[in-house]
Amino acid sequence: MPPTDQLAEPGLSLQPAHLDEMAAHCLSCYPEEGCGLLVGDPETGEVREVHPTDNVARSSQVYTVDPRAHLRIDREAEERGLAVIGVFHSHTHTDPYPSPTDVRQAPDPTWHYVLVSLRHDVPSTRSYRIVDGVVTEERVALSRR
């Protein structure tokens, strides 16, 4: 896994149940990549909700969040004063680090990009910011809200 120079601040804040939900969804999609959206506060990086979605690419190597689900989730979040602040997806056989395809397809420089690796018996998760093709790992804080 390529090193990152530093951890981005302020990072991502989520609850242990969010990690469990992401991992469970990704495992349920195996051998294809699982994916979904993160809804929360864009100012603080606090995740309030995890929204598993279909991977319309139906692939073990790439993911595409269902555009209709994305639009619905975005609208519902906005109505409640929240926003889509990131995306998660799994890597079925590699470490949780963005692939060159992930970097090229990163849609929003303000988003958090969470990767769930299914390479080992226990899923591992890491989060990144991707801005102008530069990948920076960010801190993940667990809250018990």
DRENBAVEX-686698 format. One record per atom (N, C-alpha, C): atom name; x, y, z. Coordinates in pm, 1 decimal, decimal comma. Atoms other than C-alpha are relative to their C-alpha. Layout:
% DRENBAVEX-686698
  atom        px        py        pz
    CA         X         Y         Z
...
END
This chain:
% DRENBAVEX-686698
  atom        px        py        pz
     N      85,3    -116,9       0,0
    CA       0,0       0,0       0,0
     C      90,0     123,4       0,0
     N     -81,7    -120,5       4,3
    CA     149,2     338,8     -98,4
     C     -16,1      81,5     127,9
     N      10,3     -80,6    -122,0
    CA     232,1     561,4     199,2
     C     -67,6     132,9     -27,6
     N      53,1    -135,2       8,9
    CA      54,2     885,5     264,6
     C      89,4      87,9      84,5
     N     -91,8     -89,5     -68,9
    CA     254,0    1187,7     375,6
     C     -50,1      38,8     137,8
     N      54,8     -41,6    -127,9
    CA      19,9    1291,2     653,0
     C    -147,6     -33,5       4,3
     N     142,6      24,2     -14,9
    CA    -325,3    1233,7     790,0
     C     -73,5     131,9     -10,9
     N      79,5    -121,9      19,2
    CA    -581,1    1491,2     676,9
     C     -84,5      26,3     123,9
     N      86,8     -41,5    -110,4
    CA    -768,8    1684,0     943,4
     C    -115,5      79,1     -58,9
     N      33,0      57,3    -129,2
    CA   -1033,4    1713,4    1070,3
     C     -32,6    -147,5      -5,1
     N      26,1     142,9       8,7
    CA   -1111,0    1366,6     940,2
     C    -147,2     -33,6      -0,5
     N     134,2      54,6       5,4
    CA   -1420,2    1153,7     960,4
     C     -37,5     -51,8     138,4
     N      49,4      47,3    -129,7
    CA   -1629,8    1081,8    1268,1
     C    -122,0     -86,8     -25,4
     N     114,1      88,9      16,2
    CA   -1864,2     786,4    1281,9
     C     -13,0     -91,2     120,8
     N      27,9      91,4    -110,1
    CA   -2015,1     534,8    1518,9
     C      45,1    -142,0     -38,0
     N     -36,3     138,9      31,4
    CA   -1899,2     171,9    1548,2
     C    -108,1     -71,5     -81,3
     N     109,1      62,8      76,6
    CA   -2243,2      69,3    1415,4
     C       9,4      34,3    -148,2
     N     -18,1     -36,6     140,8
    CA   -2163,8     258,7    1093,7
     C     104,4     -90,0     -65,7
     N    -102,8      91,2      52,9
    CA   -1847,2      53,0    1046,0
     C     -59,5    -138,2     -23,3
     N      62,7     131,3      12,5
    CA   -2046,9    -263,6    1108,3
     C     -94,0      -5,3    -119,4
     N      95,7      -2,7     111,0
    CA   -2314,2    -159,9     858,0
     C      71,3      -1,4    -135,1
     N     -76,1      -0,8     125,6
    CA   -2059,0     -82,8     585,5
     C      59,6    -137,8     -27,3
     N     -62,4     131,3      18,1
    CA   -1873,3    -411,1     641,1
     C    -103,8    -105,9     -34,9
     N     105,1      99,2      26,7
    CA   -2195,7    -614,9     648,7
     C     -52,0      12,5    -142,8
     N      48,5     -18,8     137,0
    CA   -2317,0    -461,0     323,4
     C     103,5     -49,6    -100,4
     N    -104,9      41,6      93,2
    CA   -1982,9    -516,2     151,6
     C      13,4    -152,2      -2,9
     N      -5,3     146,6      -4,6
    CA   -1971,9    -878,4     269,5
     C    -119,6     -62,4     -72,0
     N     119,8      54,9      65,1
    CA   -2329,0    -933,2     144,1
     C       7,9      11,7    -152,3
     N     -14,5     -20,2     144,8
    CA   -2224,6    -811,1    -203,4
     C     108,7     -88,4     -61,1
     N    -112,3      80,6      47,6
    CA   -1918,7   -1036,0    -227,4
     C     -49,7    -112,6     -89,7
     N    -132,7     -39,5      44,1
    CA   -1774,1   -1138,6    -474,7
     C       7,4     134,1     -73,3
     N      -3,7    -133,4      60,3
    CA   -1877,1    -804,9    -627,9
     C      35,1     103,5     105,8
     N     -24,3    -108,2     -93,7
    CA   -1773,7    -476,0    -472,1
     C    -133,2      53,7      51,3
     N     115,2     -66,6     -58,7
    CA   -2026,9    -327,4    -233,5
     C      27,9     148,8       7,0
     N     -20,1    -144,7      -6,5
    CA   -2086,4      45,8    -213,3
     C    -120,1      66,9      65,9
     N     107,8     -76,7     -59,0
    CA   -2296,9     316,2     -56,0
     C      45,0     141,2      29,5
     N     -25,8    -141,3     -27,1
    CA   -2318,3     676,2      53,9
     C      -2,1      29,0     149,2
     N      -6,6     -45,9    -137,8
    CA   -2239,8     853,6     379,3
     C     -68,7     134,2       8,6
     N      74,6    -124,7     -19,5
    CA   -2476,6    1125,9     499,3
     C      38,9      56,9     135,4
     N     -35,3     -62,2    -126,8
    CA   -2380,7    1376,6     764,4
     C      20,0     148,8     -12,0
     N     -29,5    -142,3      -7,4
    CA   -2244,9    1719,3     845,3
     C     129,2      27,7     -76,0
     N    -120,3     -25,4      79,2
    CA   -2003,5    1846,7     578,8
     C     103,1      87,5      71,6
     N     -92,7     -87,5     -72,7
    CA   -1851,1    2100,5     819,4
     C      87,4     -77,2      97,4
     N     -72,7      73,1    -103,9
    CA   -1749,8    1851,4    1088,1
     C      49,2    -137,2     -44,9
     N     -35,4     134,7      43,3
    CA   -1719,6    1528,3     888,8
     C     -66,0    -108,4      82,9
     N      70,7      98,3     -81,6
    CA   -1961,7    1358,0    1126,4
     C    -102,6     -74,7     -84,0
     N      95,5      85,0      71,2
    CA   -2144,8    1067,4     964,2
     C    -119,6     -22,0      91,2
     N     123,9      24,8     -74,9
    CA   -2506,4    1045,1    1076,5
     C     -70,3    -125,7     -50,1
     N      68,9     115,0      60,4
    CA   -2625,3     774,8     836,5
     C      88,4     -65,5    -105,8
     N     -63,5      78,3     106,0
    CA   -2487,2     500,1     615,9
     C    -111,9     -51,8     -88,9
     N     102,2      43,5      95,9
    CA   -2686,4     424,1     300,4
     C      60,3     -98,2     -99,6
     N     -44,8      98,4      98,7
    CA   -2591,4      97,2     128,8
     C     -80,0      16,2    -129,6
     N      66,8     -10,2     130,3
    CA   -2671,6     108,0    -243,7
     C      42,4    -117,6     -87,1
     N     -40,8      99,8      98,4
    CA   -2657,6    -125,1    -540,2
     C     123,7      48,9     -73,0
     N    -112,8     -28,1      89,1
    CA   -2334,3    -141,0    -735,5
     C     -49,1     -33,2    -140,3
     N      57,7      25,9     132,1
    CA   -2482,9     -98,1   -1081,3
     C     105,2     -46,0    -100,7
     N    -106,0      53,6      86,3
    CA   -2142,2    -188,4   -1234,4
     C       3,0    -152,8       8,3
     N       4,1     145,1     -19,7
    CA   -2199,7    -542,4   -1097,4
     C     136,8     -62,9     -27,3
     N    -137,6      39,4      26,2
    CA   -1823,9    -593,4   -1080,4
     C      75,1     -27,4     129,8
     N     -88,5      24,6    -113,7
    CA   -1558,4    -728,6    -847,1
     C     120,7      93,1      -3,5
     N    -116,7     -87,4      14,6
    CA   -1316,5    -460,2    -966,8
     C     -33,0     148,3       0,3
     N      40,8    -140,6      -1,6
    CA   -1513,6    -134,5    -990,1
     C    -139,1      11,6      60,7
     N     134,1     -22,5     -53,9
    CA   -1821,9      20,7    -837,6
     C     -60,0     123,9     -63,1
     N      77,0    -117,4      41,5
    CA   -2090,4     261,9    -949,9
     C    -123,2       4,2      88,6
     N     117,8     -18,8     -84,2
    CA   -2342,1     389,7    -697,6
     C    -120,1      22,1     -91,0
     N     123,2     -15,8      77,1
    CA   -2695,0     361,3    -835,4
     C     -37,7     148,3      -3,6
     N      26,5    -143,3       8,4
    CA   -2762,6     715,2    -965,7
     C    -136,9      41,2      54,8
     N     131,9     -33,9     -54,4
    CA   -3132,6     705,8    -872,3
     C       2,3       0,4     152,1
     N     -13,2       3,9    -146,7
    CA   -3048,4     604,8    -516,1
     C      79,1     121,6      48,2
     N     -81,0    -116,4     -37,9
    CA   -2783,9     877,3    -503,9
     C     -86,5     125,9       3,0
     N      86,1    -117,9       6,1
    CA   -3035,9    1142,5    -609,2
     C    -100,5       1,0     115,0
     N      97,8       9,8    -108,2
    CA   -3296,7    1019,6    -359,9
     C      64,3      28,0     135,3
     N     -69,6     -17,8    -127,6
    CA   -3048,3    1002,1     -71,0
     C      44,5     145,1      16,4
     N     -44,7    -139,1      -4,1
    CA   -2910,1    1346,6    -156,2
     C    -116,5      94,2      32,2
     N     118,0     -85,2     -25,4
    CA   -3256,5    1505,5    -164,8
     C     -52,7     -15,5     142,0
     N      50,6      24,3    -135,3
    CA   -3369,4    1341,1     159,0
     C      93,7      60,3     105,1
     N     -97,0     -57,6     -93,4
    CA   -3049,3    1449,3     335,5
     C     -14,7     151,5       3,9
     N      12,1    -146,4       9,0
    CA   -3086,3    1807,8     213,8
     C    -124,5      50,3      72,7
     N     124,1     -38,8     -67,9
    CA   -3444,8    1822,9     343,4
     C      17,2       4,4     151,4
     N     -23,1       6,0    -144,6
    CA   -3307,3    1746,4     690,9
     C     123,1      80,3      42,4
     N    -114,5     -83,3     -33,6
    CA   -3017,6    1992,0     675,6
     C     132,4     -75,1       0,1
     N    -121,7      79,9       9,6
    CA   -2760,6    1721,5     602,9
     C      45,3      -4,7    -145,6
     N     -50,9      11,7     136,2
    CA   -2558,7    1629,6     294,5
     C      67,8    -135,1     -18,1
     N     -85,7     114,8      30,5
    CA   -2393,4    1337,8     120,6
     C     142,5      50,7      16,3
     N    -136,9     -47,4     -26,8
    CA   -2040,3    1373,4     255,6
     C     105,8    -101,5     -43,2
     N     -98,7      97,2      44,6
    CA   -1880,0    1063,8     112,5
     C     -61,8    -126,3     -53,2
     N      38,3     127,8      58,5
    CA   -1891,9     720,2     -36,3
     C      87,0    -107,8      63,4
     N     -81,5     113,7     -40,9
    CA   -1778,6     378,3      77,5
     C     -12,1    -108,0    -105,3
     N       7,0     117,1      85,8
    CA   -1692,6      73,3    -125,0
     C     105,0    -100,6      45,2
     N     -91,8     104,9     -42,0
    CA   -1511,8    -255,2     -85,0
     C     102,9     -29,4    -107,3
     N     -99,7      64,8      85,3
    CA   -1197,1    -398,5    -229,3
     C      -3,5    -146,4      40,1
     N      23,7     139,8     -33,1
    CA   -1257,6    -769,6    -249,9
     C     128,1     -79,0      24,8
     N    -123,4      79,0     -12,8
    CA    -894,5    -886,1    -274,2
     C     124,0      84,9      25,0
     N    -115,6     -86,8     -22,3
    CA    -672,8    -585,9    -200,2
     C     -18,9      80,1     128,6
     N       3,0     -82,5    -120,9
    CA    -587,9    -357,2      90,5
     C     -91,4     120,9     -18,4
     N      89,4    -116,8       8,6
    CA    -808,9     -56,4     175,2
     C      76,0     127,7     -36,2
     N     -67,9    -118,3      53,3
    CA    -623,1     196,9     -40,6
     C     -58,5      27,5    -138,3
     N      61,8     -29,9     129,4
    CA    -770,9     380,8    -342,3
     C      84,0     -48,4    -118,4
     N     -64,8      45,1     123,5
    CA    -687,7     218,1    -673,9
     C      11,5     118,1     -96,2
     N      -4,6    -106,5     100,8
    CA    -591,3     429,7    -976,0
     C    -138,5      31,4     -57,6
     N     136,5     -22,9      48,3
    CA    -951,3     381,3   -1098,5
     C     -79,6      80,3     101,8
     N      69,4     -75,4    -105,0
    CA   -1087,1     504,1    -763,1
     C      40,2     146,8      -5,1
     N     -50,2    -137,8       2,2
    CA    -869,1     814,5    -788,7
     C     -55,4      74,5    -121,2
     N      52,3     -64,2     122,6
    CA    -972,7     888,8   -1149,4
     C    -148,9      29,3      10,5
     N     145,4     -13,2      -4,8
    CA   -1341,8     844,8   -1067,3
     C     -50,8      72,9     123,6
     N      43,1     -70,6    -121,6
    CA   -1346,1    1040,1    -738,4
     C     -79,8     124,0     -40,2
     N      84,9    -104,7      53,7
    CA   -1643,2    1271,3    -802,3
     C       4,8     134,8      71,5
     N      13,6    -124,1     -75,3
    CA   -1608,3    1533,1    -530,0
     C     118,9      16,4      95,0
     N    -118,1     -18,5     -85,4
    CA   -1294,3    1676,2    -364,3
     C     -33,3      26,9     146,9
     N      36,9     -22,8    -140,3
    CA   -1491,7    1753,2     -45,9
     C     -44,3    -128,8      69,7
     N      50,1     125,3     -54,8
    CA   -1601,8    1391,9       3,1
     C     106,0     -77,5      76,9
     N     -81,6      99,0     -69,5
    CA   -1463,6    1126,5     234,7
     C     -16,1    -130,1     -78,6
     N       0,5     124,5      76,4
    CA   -1368,8     804,9      52,9
     C      41,3    -113,9      93,2
     N     -23,6     107,9     -94,8
    CA   -1400,8     503,2     281,5
     C      13,3    -130,9     -76,9
     N     -21,2     130,0      63,0
    CA   -1259,1     170,6     169,8
     C      -7,1    -110,4     103,7
     N      15,1     118,0     -85,0
    CA   -1352,9    -162,9     321,7
     C      69,4    -114,6     -72,0
     N     -71,4     111,8      61,7
    CA   -1102,4    -437,6     245,4
     C     -55,8    -131,4      52,1
     N      46,6     134,6     -34,1
    CA   -1232,8    -793,5     238,0
     C     110,0    -102,6     -24,9
     N    -114,5      84,9      32,7
    CA    -885,2    -932,5     170,6
     C      25,9    -107,1     106,6
     N     -27,7      91,7    -110,8
    CA    -854,2   -1097,8     514,0
     C    -131,8     -44,7      64,6
     N     120,1      54,1     -66,4
    CA   -1096,1   -1282,3     743,8
     C     -85,3     108,8      64,2
     N      70,9    -110,1     -64,0
    CA   -1187,5    -960,5     926,8
     C      12,8     123,6     -89,2
     N      -8,2    -119,6      84,0
    CA   -1277,2    -656,2     711,7
     C      78,9     111,6      68,6
     N     -71,2    -116,6     -53,3
    CA   -1050,8    -353,2     754,5
     C     -44,5     122,7     -77,6
     N      56,3    -122,2      56,5
    CA   -1155,3       5,2     690,1
     C      95,6     116,6      20,5
     N     -78,1    -123,0      -9,3
    CA    -967,6     327,5     614,7
     C     -71,0     106,4     -82,6
     N      66,2    -110,8      68,6
    CA   -1075,5     670,9     494,1
     C     104,3      95,3     -58,7
     N     -91,6     -86,0      73,5
    CA    -916,8     911,9     247,4
     C     -72,0     123,6     -51,9
     N      44,8    -113,3      80,8
    CA    -954,7    1249,8      84,5
     C      74,7     -13,4    -132,1
     N     -61,9       5,7     132,6
    CA    -886,4    1261,9    -289,6
     C     -26,5     134,6     -66,6
     N      11,2    -133,6      56,5
    CA    -818,8    1608,8    -428,8
     C     102,4      13,9    -112,7
     N     -87,2     -16,0     117,2
    CA    -678,0    1667,3    -778,7
     C      94,8    -118,2     -16,8
     N     -78,8     120,2      19,5
    CA    -555,4    1308,7    -793,0
     C      93,5     -34,8     114,8
     N     -87,4      25,2    -114,6
    CA    -371,8    1332,0    -460,3
     C     -81,6     -67,6     110,3
     N      66,6      78,5    -103,5
    CA    -470,8    1071,4    -200,0
     C      64,6      30,0     134,6
     N     -48,1     -24,2    -135,5
    CA    -440,7    1162,6     167,6
     C     -87,8     -76,8      96,7
     N      76,2      71,8    -100,7
    CA    -542,5     929,2     444,5
     C     -45,3      97,6     106,3
     N      50,9     -87,3    -106,2
    CA    -757,3    1090,1     710,4
     C     -30,0     -80,8     125,0
     N      31,1      62,7    -127,6
    CA    -818,7    1016,5    1074,2
     C    -148,0     -37,6       3,5
     N     137,5      43,6     -22,4
    CA   -1132,1     823,3    1164,1
     C     -20,2      -6,2     151,5
     N      31,6      -2,1    -142,5
    CA   -1275,7     900,5    1506,3
     C    -130,4     -75,4      20,5
     N     121,3      73,2     -34,1
    CA   -1528,2     663,5    1659,1
     C     -70,3      70,9     113,7
     N      79,4     -65,9    -103,7
    CA   -1806,4     825,8    1856,9
     C    -107,4     -97,6      46,8
     N     103,9      89,0     -57,1
    CA   -2070,7     665,2    2075,9
     C    -132,5      74,5      14,7
     N     117,8     -85,6      -0,2
    CA   -2341,4     930,3    2018,6
     C    -125,1     -61,0      43,8
END
